[in-house]
């Protein structure tokens, strides 16, 4: 289940009831204070953060998290995995844990939560239906041939590890960010605005909404939880042929 992005503000009554009724709660939160808040709801909360280690492939850490959760399921306990934001968004562990539990005959399901995307749309006043949105994981965009539409919003996730092929680092560097700028420069001018966005995780905090030019990106402060947002750089181009076909259908009816 997802606890949402902002502590205590986004959790639903149903999700809270799952935590309170569980035998054991595994948690992966965004902040140590949020961990303490979760511990106030249940006497047995076990942080999954301990499986992370600098220099260790994150896939190994993720596998260890799944195994830890399923071990308690095998012991006959009612297990809840509490993840910040939405548990199904950029989160391998919840998907894998549910899939394996179901394969083994256990009942398992995912309860959604308020995601960083939800907060981004609200904080930046973006309506994804106006121009459309493209979402990419940053490294995936860099290493595969993807089609960017500069007439839509471009949202790049996990920019803090942009270009990391080892999946063992928790930060990127100026050289990798320069390569990202090189790629984006095929579609956007050097002075095009890029918004560095970070959702608010504590009720007393504020979201980060810092604007820099694309060319300045390699020297910007980009962290693991930083999301890059590029507003449209081009106008929508009418599809005149399709418009004519649709108009013809209107006259027929």
Secondary structure, DSSP 8 states (H G I E B T S, - for coil): -B-BSSTTTS--HHHHHHHHH-SEEEEE-SSHHHHHHHHTT-S-EEESGGG--TTS-HHHHHHHHHHHHHHHHHTT--EEEEESB-TTSS-HHHHHHHHHHHHTT----------HHHHHHHHTT--HHHH-EEEEEHHHHHHS-----TTSEEEEE-GGGTT-SSS--S---HHHHHHHHHHHTTTS-TT-EEEEEE---STT---EEEEEEGGGGGGS---TT-EEEE---S-----HHHHHHHHHHHHH-
